[in-house]
Amino acid sequence: MGDDQVRDEDDHDLLTFAESGIRLREEIAAAEAELRPGPAAERQAALQARLSALTEALARNTRHAEASPGEKGFLDYAPPRPGRAADAEG
């Protein structure tokens, strides 16, 4: 997943791999910017931990997106309807 991802402003209710990647990159940039001026030691440790967690999350997101391009995942889920469970068991 590259840095050329663009927000899809029409999907306000969906967090896709692309949107989550964009959000993670924004949070990583914000954490890096906050680290630049050299915050106090206790704040720096927290920011470093956050930056590490965000970077790991972006790596996981990228792996999942590359492994399942175009996958809808939970979007294909159809909740059980009354009466259908009995039909499926039969």
Phi, psi and omega per residue, in radians:
M1 nan 2.119 -3.062
G2 -1.588 3.090 3.120
D3 -1.408 0.023 -3.102
D4 -1.534 0.224 3.135
Q5 -1.169 2.502 -3.132
V6 -2.157 2.451 3.111
R7 -1.113 2.443 3.031
D8 -1.743 1.691 -3.043
E9 -1.173 -0.181 3.133
D10 -1.437 -0.325 -3.102
D11 -1.827 1.312 -3.106
H12 -1.330 -0.342 -3.068
D13 -1.811 -0.001 -3.100
L14 -2.015 2.369 3.048
L15 -1.928 1.632 -3.113
T16 -1.457 3.015 3.047
F17 -1.000 -0.720 -3.120
A18 -1.115 -0.830 -3.120
E19 -1.150 -0.721 3.131
S20 -1.155 -0.623 3.070
G21 -1.100 -0.723 3.103
I22 -1.083 -0.837 -3.124
R23 -1.101 -0.721 3.119
L24 -1.106 -0.757 3.118
R25 -1.081 -0.674 3.101
E26 -1.115 -0.751 3.133
E27 -1.186 -0.654 3.080
I28 -1.093 -0.796 3.127
A29 -1.073 -0.706 3.138
A30 -1.146 -0.733 3.125
A31 -1.148 -0.720 3.108
E32 -1.118 -0.701 3.128
A33 -1.136 -0.658 3.140
E34 -1.234 -0.461 3.117
L35 -1.359 -0.456 -3.059
R36 -0.979 -0.810 -3.096
P37 -1.268 -0.011 3.110
G38 1.300 1.256 -3.135
P39 -1.163 2.975 3.099
A40 -0.987 2.681 -3.024
A41 -0.937 -0.800 -3.110
E42 -1.179 -0.601 3.090
R43 -1.274 -0.640 -3.139
Q44 -1.108 -0.726 3.128
A45 -1.084 -0.747 3.123
A46 -1.137 -0.724 3.129
L47 -1.162 -0.694 3.098
Q48 -1.096 -0.721 3.120
A49 -1.126 -0.737 3.117
R50 -1.121 -0.770 3.137
L51 -1.072 -0.719 3.113
S52 -1.112 -0.784 3.138
A53 -1.123 -0.730 3.126
L54 -1.131 -0.728 3.134
T55 -1.114 -0.734 3.089
E56 -1.125 -0.705 3.116
A57 -1.115 -0.702 3.108
L58 -1.127 -0.693 3.112
A59 -1.115 -0.748 3.096
R60 -1.101 -0.806 -3.141
N61 -1.012 -0.759 -3.120
T62 -1.149 -0.751 3.107
R63 -1.057 -0.786 -3.133
H64 -1.133 -0.715 -3.130
A65 -1.156 -0.702 3.140
E66 -1.251 -0.581 -3.125
A67 -1.306 -0.477 -3.071
S68 -2.346 1.087 -3.107
P69 -1.100 2.288 3.114
G70 1.323 0.070 -3.128
E71 -1.183 2.420 -3.138
K72 -1.609 -0.454 3.123
G73 1.028 -2.109 -3.064
F74 -1.123 -0.259 -3.131
L75 -1.187 -0.367 3.093
D76 -1.478 -0.126 -3.071
Y77 -1.151 2.275 3.042
A78 -2.052 2.018 -3.111
P79 -1.123 2.606 3.134
P80 -1.129 2.513 3.109
R81 -1.879 2.613 3.099
P82 -0.954 2.325 3.119
G83 1.603 -0.441 -3.120
R84 -1.329 -0.572 -3.128
A85 -1.076 -0.711 3.136
A86 -1.150 -0.657 3.110
D87 -1.133 -0.689 -3.084
A88 -1.222 -0.570 -3.112
E89 -1.319 -0.479 -3.000
G90 -1.211 nan nan
